[in-house]
Amino acid sequence: MAKAPKPRRIQTLSKAPTGIAGLDAVTQGGLPRGRPTLVSGRAGCGKTVLGLEFVVRGAVEFEEPGLIVSFEESAEELTANVRSLGFDLDDLCARKKLAVEFVSVERHEIEETGDYNLDGLFVRLGHAIDSLGAKRMLLDTIEALFAGLTNLGILRAELRRLFRWLKSKGVTVVLTGEQGEGAFTRQGLEEYVSDCVISLDVKLAHHVATRTLRVVKYRGSSHSPDEYPFLITDRGVTVMPITSLGLAHEASSERISSGSAAVDELLGGKGFFRGSTVLVSGAAAHLANSACKRGEKCMYFAFEESPQQLIRNMRSIGIDLAPFVKKGLLRVEATRPSLFGLESHLAASLNAVNEFDPAVVIVDPITDFVSLGSTYEVRSMMTRLVDHLKSRGITALMTSLDSTNASKSEEEVGVSSLIDTWIVAELVEVAGERNRAISVLKSRGMPHSNQIREFLLGPRGLELVPVYRGPGGFLSGSARRAQQTADDATSSTGNGS
């Protein structure tokens, strides 16, 4: 009997991890090791910062010494400019993990002759690479090197020589380039001789600027060709893929109390699944109180109230959050929605969650994000937030403020498919007065009530009123009391006869 052929071993391309949050997920492991990568874009896109962070993180996190070659900024200027991002180039240079070379190229110094070449630059860079043992390098920007050349023949020949020389040194290189007309660079050649091309852009919508990143090509490797937003903060670059998890997160069977006996009653008496995502069309603080009482940390993102205002208002329904804030169990992050764009809000939220490591996260309310972008953009942001929380097993509760038309509010945000449990707390009009009602619209994986229940808010929190229906259906408030009185009178008359 013939032996089955052995499975062929697939050779994968060696990659250098960038250490940049999200970028390694987009490139499926990092940049091509020992090959040049072109980072292209207009002014202000973040080309230099991305290249710098690749080199710095390589030196700090991966023990790969790096060389920074600047044709526009001196070593002193570059060091000062990136200090606000947390990069201490002086310290890294002192520890021989980094070297900064400033190469001044003046137009009047360049003579366009048939003998023009980059041999002098190769000698200087080669010595710096060998002296440091550099594994990574940044060339910023390539246009400055050829700014004085108008002879396209010489320019193209030297560009090809430069890329061949860089490959021969076995160094992983990031080259930055200014975007040209109809091309990724001014010369239109660099993108063809680069093994990887990353395009950066800045888009303005609703008076808010959003930086985006796209991997245009990647020789020898699969990659995501989509466009992703990214941010530059005091921690460097953060790329935010739509989702790097898909639907692979774990699903806990543990149930935790919502903090309200009334809400737990609607959910089969046991509360939410741990790690699930809950939408409440109304207001909510019981979950924060319940989590902190269990000794779990809770992160509360408030977009309508200041921390002190939130604490004061919750005391009116018998919930005192102040002791939990003092103990460090509850952290309230309060900002105006209009202060940042969607991506900035997302990045700030993810950084806060990663730093605080809570068991419960409350976002109050998500409907405020509708004014900051399109339905697709808001849904994209919420998808990434929910995926991140689910990947960490964090129970999330999100509120919607439109209690008069909860389904319309949810449709505007477009998060229905992301939600595990959807509770609607709304105002219903019966007999000329408005009363509060609560119901469970859906709850995945658990039995739940299908009734609309009237509830009251008082010193003991949220309390359900016994279900009462009249000839016209659900009754609440004075209409319920009047119908109860009439029914009791009828019952008494019947018993008396």
Sequence and secondary structure as in RCSB ss.txt:
>XXXX:A:sequence
MAKAPKPRRIQTLSKAPTGIAGLDAVTQGGLPRGRPTLVSGRAGCGKTVLGLEFVVRGAVEFEEPGLIVSFEESA
EELTANVRSLGFDLDDLCARKKLAVEFVSVERHEIEETGDYNLDGLFVRLGHAIDSLGAKRMLLDTIEALFAGLT
NLGILRAELRRLFRWLKSKGVTVVLTGEQGEGAFTRQGLEEYVSDCVISLDVKLAHHVATRTLRVVKYRGSSHSP
DEYPFLITDRGVTVMPITSLGLAHEASSERISSGSAAVDELLGGKGFFRGSTVLVSGAAAHLANSACKRGEKCMY
FAFEESPQQLIRNMRSIGIDLAPFVKKGLLRVEATRPSLFGLESHLAASLNAVNEFDPAVVIVDPITDFVSLGST
YEVRSMMTRLVDHLKSRGITALMTSLDSTNASKSEEEVGVSSLIDTWIVAELVEVAGERNRAISVLKSRGMPHSN
QIREFLLGPRGLELVPVYRGPGGFLSGSARRAQQTADDATSSTGNGS
>XXXX:A:secstr
              EE    BTHHHHTTSSEETTSEEEEEE TTSSHHHHHHHHHHHHHHHS   EEEEESSS H
HHHHHHHGGGT  HHHHHHTTSEEEEE    GGG    TT  SHHHHHHHHHHHHHHT SEEEEE HHHHTTT  
 HHHHHHHHHHHHHHHHHTT EEEEEEE BTTBSSSSS HHHH SEEEEEEEEEETTEEEEEEEEEEETTS    
SEEEEEEETTEEEE  S SSTT       EE  S HHHHHHTTTS EETT EEEEES   HHHHHHHHTT  EEE
EESSS HHHHHHHHHTTT   HHHHHHTSEEEEE  GGGS HHHHHHHHHHHHHHH  SEEEEE SGGGGGGS H
HHHHHHHHHHHHHHHHTT EEEEEE  TTSHHHHHHHHT GGG SEEEEEEEEEETTEEEEEEEEEEETTS    
  EEEEEETTEEEE    EETTEE  HHHHHHHHHHHHHHHHHHHH 
